[in-house]
Amino acid sequence: MDVQPHTSPTRRDADPASAGASASTPALFVEKGTCHVVFAYEVGLSIDLDQAERHITSATRRDSIKYKRRAPQVEYRPAPLRLRTVVQCISAGDFTTDATVEYVIYDFGAVSVAYRIPLRASLEHLLHLSDALYDNARLRADSRHGVEQLVATIAPAIKRPFITDLVEDYVIFQVDAVTPAVGPREFVRDHAALLAQILRAELQPLAPEEINDATSCRLSYAVDDVAIIDWNATFLLHGDVEDVIAVLEYANVELLEMRHLDDQLDVALDQSYDTFARKGAARLYNVRSRSEELRRVAEMQIDSALLFEGVNNALKLLGDQFLARVYRAVADRFHLPEWDANIIRKLSTLESIYQKLSDKRSAHRMEVLEWIIIILIAVSILITFVP
């Protein structure tokens, strides 16, 4: 998973037989589970979800996260559009995806694609699946093809439709039952090394420091469940996880939007610097050209600010404290606070450049008016000498 500004650890091949729990620990078998593989894409400036829903003929639903815990609901503002389509199954190592793919369409111009892989294998076997899913070209190509078809279908509802080259992928291992039965504390304690390799898709054994870092972010709501969150994947053991998966999926989309917005602001700043530094007598008094440049900078500034606010305000996490902790944990793993600070700084810089361009334009306008006044005075004086 390509996450900036921090650098993903380098993956090196190793003997898969070296992975796994110690010989004294009984091997675990996943009796029931699902692996969720999600991809996030930027498809436009914004999406009218009501209009998009009218253009989609397959089954859709508009809803908030489903809840089973006794806690206030957390809601999207507005609720995204969800639809499922039937697709061909895709192999990932020894595993195969389900025949359905879910698309989640957000009003701020993003689409998330989720594949599901049924799990019934040993815990060691999940490491091979994690390795096969790391930067999987087939799944990425299929998800992009599906997004292109979706964009073509709902294009009238998208403002400035486009699909960026950026893509964010994330893997969620949902384990509902294991044999022999084990509690979450014992599960993490006895299998920490293997869990770290699964979370980071590393076939080689990891150092103790890396194992501690990969498994350090753990959250539990009940005594029999645990969520282990890392930058490349999350491992969920037991519990009602639909709402947790939705928050993780949204955080992955938010990371994509922050990366896209950061790139967009870099381009806007470069263009603004060029505009501000541009000189030449032919353009010095070109008021129309200066107005166009100023308008262009203002549009980039407004678009960036609206996207930033739309992404940050889409998910309300004031009610459910557990989901709020989940979001803060994954945001910390994705370095979202650093992305936010960086984007706010660039928005402030763009605002400063816009103000300087506006002042420069006003100065040019005043200079033109001064020359006009001087010319009129000179003409009025010359007229007195004309017979």
ABEGO torsion letter per residue (X at the ends): XBBOABBBBBBBBBBAAABEBBAABBBBBBABBBBBBBBBBBAEABBBAAAAAAABABBBBBBBBBBABBBBBBBBOBBBBBBBBBBBBBBBEABBBBABBBBBBBAAGBBBBBBBBBBBBBAAAAAAAAAAABGBAAAAAAAAAAAAAAAAAAAAABBGBBBBABBBBBBBBBBABBOBBBBAAAAAAAAAAAAAAAAAGBABBBBAAAAAAAAABBBBABAABBBBBBAABBBBBEEBAAAAAAAAAAAAAAAAAAAAAAAAAAAAAAAAAAAAABBEAAAAABAAAAAAAAAAAAAAAAAAAAAAAAAAAABBAAABAAAAAAAAAAAAAAGAAAAAAAAAAAAAAAAAAAAAAAAAAAAAAAAAAAAAAAAAAAAAAAAAABX
